[in-house]
C-alpha cells in the first residue's frame, strides 16, 4: 500500500480483527516519511436483490428484517440482541443459497421459521401481516397449527389428523 502523504511503500505495524470477525484493521507506517495511518480490509459483498411479489427488484436491506421483527416482538420477552442474531443468521442463509437475487417469500418464510422457535406470539403477529390474514379465522387456523405441533412434540408417537 502506498503512503497517502508521499506515495512511497509502507509496512504493516499492527493488524487486528474486529469484534465480529468481518474486517481487519491495519496500522501502517511509511518507509520513507514515517507517517502512520490506518486501513480497514473488508470482504466485498456482492449486492443482493430481493424479488418482490409483484416482480420488482429492490436492494437487500437487513434493517427491514429487523424492523419487521421488532414490530412482531413488541412488548414480548425478546431482546434486540436476539433479533439482530436472527437477522444475521437469515442473511448468512440467504448468502449461502442465493447468488444475486432472492425472492421476498424466502426471506419471509425464514423470518417466520426463526420467530416460531423464539416466541409464538411474535410468530403469529408476523404471520398475520406477512400472510395478510383477512379475518379471525386465519388467526385461529394458524393457532391450531401451532397447538398441533406442540401436541405432536409432547407425544412423539402421535399422528397428525387430516
C-alpha positions in Angstrom: 0.0 0.0 0.0 1.3 3.5 -0.8 1.6 6.3 1.7 -1.1 8.9 1.4 1.5 11.7 2.1 4.5 10.8 -0.1 3.2 7.9 -2.1 6.1 5.6 -1.2 5.9 2.0 0.2 4.6 1.2 3.7 4.9 -1.6 6.2 2.2 -3.1 8.4 2.9 -2.2 12.1 -0.1 -3.9 13.7 -3.2 -5.9 12.5 -6.3 -6.6 14.4 -9.5 -8.5 13.6 -12.7 -6.5 14.5 -15.0 -8.0 17.2 -17.4 -9.6 14.6 -14.5 -11.0 12.6 -15.7 -9.3 9.5 -12.8 -6.9 8.9 -9.1 -6.3 9.7 -7.8 -3.0 11.0 -4.1 -2.4 10.0 -1.8 0.3 11.3 0.8 1.2 8.7 3.9 3.2 8.6 5.6 4.8 5.6 9.2 3.5 5.0 10.3 7.0 3.8 8.5 9.7 5.7 7.5 7.6 8.8 3.8 8.8 8.6 1.4 6.4 10.3 -2.1 5.7 9.1 -4.9 3.1 9.5 -6.5 1.0 6.8 -9.5 -1.4 7.0 -9.9 -4.5 5.0 -13.4 -5.9 4.3 -14.8 -8.8 2.3 -16.5 -7.3 -0.7 -20.1 -8.5 -0.7 -22.0 -8.8 -4.0 -25.1 -6.7 -3.7 -28.2 -8.9 -3.3 -31.5 -8.0 -4.8 -34.9 -9.0 -3.3 -37.5 -10.0 -5.8 -40.9 -8.7 -4.5 -44.2 -10.4 -5.1 -45.1 -8.0 -7.9 -41.7 -8.8 -9.7 -40.0 -5.6 -8.7 -36.4 -5.8 -7.6 -35.1 -4.0 -4.5 -31.7 -3.9 -2.8 -31.5 -6.2 0.2 -31.6 -4.3 3.5 -31.1 -6.1 6.8 -32.7 -3.2 8.7 -36.1 -4.1 7.0 -35.9 -7.6 8.6 -35.0 -6.1 12.0 -37.9 -3.6 11.7 -40.4 -6.3 10.9 -39.3 -8.5 13.8 -39.2 -5.5 16.2 -42.9 -4.8 15.4 -43.8 -8.5 15.8 -41.9 -8.8 19.1 -43.2 -5.5 20.6 -43.9 -6.0 24.3 -42.6 -9.6 24.2 -39.7 -11.0 26.2 -37.4 -10.8 23.2 -34.2 -8.8 23.3 -32.8 -6.7 20.5 -29.7 -8.9 20.6 -31.9 -12.0 19.8 -33.5 -10.1 16.9 -30.1 -9.0 15.5 -28.7 -12.5 15.8 -31.7 -13.9 13.8 -31.2 -11.2 11.1 -27.5 -12.2 10.8 -28.5 -15.9 10.6 -31.1 -15.2 7.9 -28.6 -13.1 6.0 -26.0 -16.0 6.1 -28.6 -18.5 4.9 -29.6 -16.3 2.1 -26.0 -15.7 1.0 -25.3 -19.4 1.1 -28.2 -20.4 -1.1 -28.7 -17.4 -3.4 -26.1 -15.7 -5.6 -27.5 -12.3 -6.5 -31.3 -12.5 -6.2 -33.6 -13.9 -3.6 -37.5 -13.9 -3.6 -39.0 -12.0 -0.7 -41.1 -15.1 0.1 -37.8 -17.0 1.0 -36.9 -14.2 3.5 -40.5 -14.1 4.9 -40.5 -17.8 5.5 -37.1 -17.8 7.2 -38.2 -15.0 9.5 -41.4 -17.0 10.4 -39.3 -20.1 11.0 -37.0 -18.3 13.4 -39.8 -16.4 15.2 -41.7 -19.6 15.7 -38.8 -21.1 17.7 -38.2 -17.8 19.6 -41.7 -16.6 20.5 -45.0 -18.0 19.2 -47.0 -14.7 19.8 -44.4 -12.8 17.7 -44.6 -15.5 15.1 -48.4 -15.1 14.8 -48.1 -11.4 14.7 -45.6 -11.5 11.9 -47.5 -14.2 10.1 -50.7 -12.1 10.2 -49.0 -9.3 8.3 -46.8 -11.5 6.0 -49.7 -13.8 5.1 -52.2 -11.0 5.0 -54.8 -12.5 7.4 -58.1 -11.1 6.4 -60.2 -12.3 9.4 -60.1 -14.0 12.8 -60.4 -17.4 11.1 -57.0 -17.1 9.6 -55.6 -16.4 13.1 -57.5 -19.4 14.5 -56.1 -21.7 11.8 -52.6 -20.6 12.5 -53.0 -21.1 16.2 -54.4 -24.6 15.6 -51.3 -25.4 13.6 -49.1 -24.2 16.5 -51.1 -26.2 19.0 -50.9 -29.4 16.9 -47.2 -29.0 16.6 -46.9 -28.7 20.3 -49.2 -31.6 20.9 -47.2 -33.7 18.5 -43.9 -32.7 20.1 -45.2 -33.7 23.5 -46.5 -37.1 22.3 -43.7 -38.4 20.0 -45.9 -41.3 18.7 -48.9 -39.1 18.0 -50.1 -38.8 14.4 -51.3 -35.6 12.7 -55.0 -35.6 11.9 -56.1 -34.9 8.4 
